[in-house]
Amino acid sequence: MRLSRKGWNNVIIFAVLIIIFIFNFSPKLTLSPKSQQRTVISSELIIVEIKTPDFKIKRVGRAWKSEPDLGLSKQQLALLVQNWQQLKLEPQATKKNTAPYVIQIYTVNQEQPIIVQLFQQEDDYLLQIDSAISLFLSAQQLPLLLGR
């Protein structure tokens, strides 16, 4: 069975349409929308200071400084601050049964800090950003945000 010139044109058109369909929809098909991971602080904001009851990390020029000294290098402090905006965490149902560890995050162009409450949930943790958003933080991830 031989195809005419018009038949081959139709085959090529359908092949191109199938390839376009695969390229456009394959990421959507492979990525499951089960969870809506998110970061604690939006990457659009510029963090200038992180205050906890135990220590403070503050931007000094282009570098970071901790008070009292946490024993971390300037690069490690910069990575610690960067993790607040890049570490993807899973949303979690809120179960508060301990007193919170309150963290204040100051950003450029905002007078009031972003208040993050850290609750211990058995061996893991829960980050409460506001009354509507709670994120699961494993015990292994805790040093990525607090450096210890």
VMD Tcl script that draws the C-alpha trace (Angstrom):
set ca {
  {0.00 0.00 0.00}
  {1.49 3.28 -1.14}
  {0.48 6.69 0.16}
  {-0.05 9.60 -2.16}
  {1.61 12.95 -1.62}
  {-1.55 14.16 0.16}
  {-1.54 11.05 2.38}
  {2.09 11.64 3.44}
  {1.31 15.27 4.22}
  {-1.48 14.10 6.54}
  {0.88 11.60 8.23}
  {3.46 14.35 8.82}
  {0.83 16.76 10.17}
  {-0.50 14.19 12.64}
  {3.04 13.21 13.70}
  {3.90 16.85 14.40}
  {0.66 17.31 16.37}
  {1.43 14.22 18.46}
  {4.97 15.47 19.18}
  {3.61 18.89 20.21}
  {1.07 17.18 22.47}
  {3.79 15.07 24.11}
  {6.07 18.06 24.75}
  {3.28 20.24 26.11}
  {1.56 17.71 28.35}
  {4.27 15.25 29.42}
  {5.46 17.33 32.43}
  {1.87 17.68 33.58}
  {1.29 13.95 33.23}
  {4.44 12.88 35.07}
  {4.25 15.34 37.95}
  {1.51 14.26 40.29}
  {-0.41 17.14 41.86}
  {-0.81 15.22 45.16}
  {0.94 17.74 47.34}
  {1.38 21.45 47.11}
  {4.87 21.88 48.54}
  {5.85 25.41 49.39}
  {8.61 27.37 51.03}
  {8.31 29.07 54.40}
  {9.18 32.53 53.07}
  {8.49 33.66 49.50}
  {11.58 33.93 47.31}
  {10.35 37.35 46.19}
  {11.09 38.82 49.65}
  {14.55 39.87 50.77}
  {15.38 38.68 54.27}
  {17.46 41.07 56.39}
  {17.18 39.48 59.83}
  {16.06 36.28 61.55}
  {15.39 36.44 65.30}
  {14.83 33.46 67.56}
  {14.74 33.27 71.37}
  {18.30 31.87 71.30}
  {20.09 33.79 68.55}
  {19.82 36.43 65.83}
  {21.15 36.32 62.25}
  {21.49 39.76 60.70}
  {22.61 41.00 57.31}
  {25.70 43.21 57.54}
  {26.47 44.60 54.09}
  {26.48 41.55 51.81}
  {27.44 39.08 54.55}
  {25.59 37.55 57.50}
  {26.46 37.73 61.18}
  {25.01 35.77 64.10}
  {24.64 37.03 67.66}
  {25.72 35.20 69.74}
  {28.20 33.50 67.44}
  {26.82 30.14 66.29}
  {30.20 28.94 65.06}
  {29.05 28.98 61.44}
  {30.99 30.55 58.57}
  {29.52 33.44 56.56}
  {28.74 31.02 53.72}
  {26.95 28.64 56.10}
  {24.91 31.53 57.53}
  {24.01 32.67 54.00}
  {22.92 29.11 53.13}
  {20.87 28.95 56.35}
  {18.99 32.14 55.41}
  {18.60 30.94 51.82}
  {16.98 27.69 53.03}
  {14.05 29.66 54.48}
  {13.17 30.63 50.91}
  {14.15 27.45 49.04}
  {13.39 24.43 51.23}
  {10.12 22.90 49.96}
  {7.88 21.59 52.74}
  {4.59 19.68 52.76}
  {1.42 21.25 54.18}
  {0.30 19.53 57.38}
  {-2.79 19.51 59.54}
  {-2.31 21.62 62.64}
  {-1.86 19.81 65.96}
  {-0.44 22.14 68.61}
  {0.30 20.37 71.85}
  {3.49 22.14 72.93}
  {4.57 25.73 73.49}
  {5.82 27.35 70.28}
  {9.38 28.37 69.52}
  {8.76 31.79 67.93}
  {10.92 32.96 65.02}
  {10.67 36.49 63.62}
  {11.82 37.09 60.06}
  {12.34 40.68 58.97}
  {12.29 41.54 55.28}
  {12.97 44.63 53.19}
  {10.02 47.02 52.83}
  {8.00 45.45 55.65}
  {7.92 47.06 59.06}
  {6.36 44.08 60.83}
  {8.22 40.76 60.89}
  {6.85 37.50 59.56}
  {6.09 35.39 62.63}
  {6.81 31.66 62.31}
  {5.95 29.36 65.19}
  {7.78 26.05 65.52}
  {5.92 23.25 67.32}
  {7.39 19.87 68.15}
  {5.22 16.98 66.96}
  {6.67 13.80 68.50}
  {10.06 13.44 66.72}
  {9.28 15.95 63.97}
  {8.15 19.58 63.81}
  {5.40 21.79 62.50}
  {5.99 25.32 61.19}
  {2.93 27.53 61.67}
  {3.20 30.57 59.37}
  {-0.27 31.94 60.03}
  {-3.56 30.48 61.15}
  {-4.13 28.91 57.72}
  {-0.68 27.57 56.81}
  {1.17 24.79 58.61}
  {4.17 23.00 57.12}
  {5.73 19.67 58.13}
  {9.42 19.85 59.06}
  {11.29 16.62 59.76}
  {13.91 16.39 62.49}
  {16.55 15.96 59.75}
  {15.47 19.24 58.08}
  {15.53 21.30 61.28}
  {19.28 22.08 61.08}
  {18.75 23.46 57.56}
  {16.66 26.28 59.04}
  {18.15 26.75 62.51}
  {21.71 25.56 62.04}
  {21.64 23.04 64.89}
}
mol new
graphics top color blue
foreach p $ca { graphics top sphere $p radius 0.5 }
foreach p [lrange $ca 0 end-1] q [lrange $ca 1 end] { graphics top cylinder $p $q radius 0.2 }
display resetview
